[in-house]
Amino acid sequence: YLLTRTHPIQPGEVVLVQAAAGGMGLYLSQWAKALGATVVGTVSTPEKAELAKTHGCDHVIDYTREDFAARIKDLTNGRGCDVIYDGVGKKTFLGSLDALAILGHMVSYGGASGPVDEIKMSDLAAKSLNLSRPSLYHHTDRPEDLQSLASAVFDAVGKGWLIPEVRQTYPLKDAAQAHADLEARRTTGATVLVP
């Protein structure tokens, strides 16, 4: 729903995926690339950079070593991104707004680093930005919508657009540790809890 309903990706758009080596980041990067976007991903380690590159990112920015908003401006000749998918939240939100192009769309779909502080409408007005805070549950509330979105995912897997990447598993009894590792950004790709 993030790539097809919240902001339908168009060929040629520049997309930034925050935490591109995470579970959602890998899927967003792969699918956006398959839809014709130029994909930029942020990561925190060289290993995560390699993973993001192999899953659709044209450019990867290690946010621990460089200012991602400034690097986006360099990559786009000062224009910025058409859309940014940000599941990190508090730590990246203002930088994401800065990295958007005029009329850009900020899709804030998560808060791994904590909830975003209140923003002023003038923060958006400066570049006529669009801001969305979508929830999966609102997009799948009706059975026919859930079926449609699930079919789109399986179709993308069948076409080879999405390659599921399970990188770690935890026994269900260790769910708290899985959450702690996810929050500390010690995971990459999908995490599976095994009953």
HELIX and SHEET records of a PDB file:
HELIX    1   1 LEU A    2  THR A    6  3                                   5    
HELIX    2   2 GLY A   23  ALA A   34  1                                  12    
HELIX    3   3 PRO A   46  THR A   54  1                                   9    
HELIX    4   4 PHE A   68  LEU A   75  1                                   8    
HELIX    5   5 PHE A   93  ALA A   99  1                                   7    
HELIX    6   6 MET A  121  ALA A  125  1                                   5    
HELIX    7   7 LEU A  136  HIS A  139  1                                   4    
HELIX    8   8 PRO A  143  GLY A  158  1                                  16    
HELIX    9   9 LEU A  172  ASP A  174  5                                   3    
HELIX   10  10 ALA A  175  GLU A  183  1                                   9    
SHEET    1   A 6 HIS A  59  ASP A  62  0                                        
SHEET    2   A 6 THR A  38  VAL A  43  1                                        
SHEET    3   A 6 VAL A  14  VAL A  17  1                                        
SHEET    4   A 6 CYS A  81  ASP A  86  1                                        
SHEET    5   A 6 LEU A 100  SER A 108  1                                        
SHEET    6   A 6 ASN A 130  SER A 132  1                                        
SHEET    1   B 2 VAL A 166  PRO A 171  0                                        
SHEET    2   B 2 ALA A 190  VAL A 194  1                                        
END                                                                             
